[in-house]
Amino acid sequence: GDSVTQMEGPVTLSEEAFLTINCTYTATGYPSLFWYVQYPGEGLQLLLKATKADDKGSNKGFEATYRKETTSFHLEKGSVQVSDSAVYFCALSDAGANNLFFGTGTRLTVIP
Amino acid sequence: DTGVSQDPRHKITKRGQNVTFRCDPISEHNRLYWYRQTLGQGPEFLTYFQNEAQLEKSRLLSDRFSAERPKGSFSTLEIQRTEQGDSAMYLCASSLVGQYNEQFFGPGTRLTVL
């Protein structure tokens, strides 16, 4: 069945450090891939998406590339800020499914 | 504000009571989803509607859970005879058919069962 495996957290970085959060997936078809972010006390927000192989999603300095050969969708940011502290969720939507499958989330804390 | 809204934001109830949550989707969205999120986990899909039709409900956690979307606009999720294990965040999301299933989430209703 469909599933998402995320890098375990929590992750603590200093401001301006480079961020990578790993995400790999298992899907029966050709899924769309998403990163959602949940800031403290707020709901899930769509951060970026990619709908086909080799697509790169980007938003707010974050990027992720849909790698079909490695079934991965790793999230990266070149220079994190304190305001990026949040929980990040990788998710997929298989073409045959109508719901999202989420990873367990990775908590990021950025310290000044 | 044209985002997804949920009411109430918090609900505390005693074991055995019934609770009902409401979700108002983005107005032009025809799909509406319910998820449950427990501490330290990602959201878990429960059910979804396309307009007023409930197209998937096999993932509802037990027969104590039910959902409706009578006019294809807002939706309600009811839990009967609540148990302590029902304590969680209940999330609603909406989307447009054909938009790669890009879902927009509400703030959630946090349920605590004492």
Interface residues (C-beta under 8 A of the other chain):
Chain A: V4 S32 F34 Y36 E42 G43 L44 Q45 L46 K49 T51 F89 A91 S93 A97 N98 N99 L100 F101 F102 G103 T104 G105
Chain B: V4 R31 Y33 Y35 G40 Q41 G42 P43 E44 F45 Y48 L55 E56 R59 L91 A93 Y100 N101 E102 Q103 F104 F105 G106 P107 G108
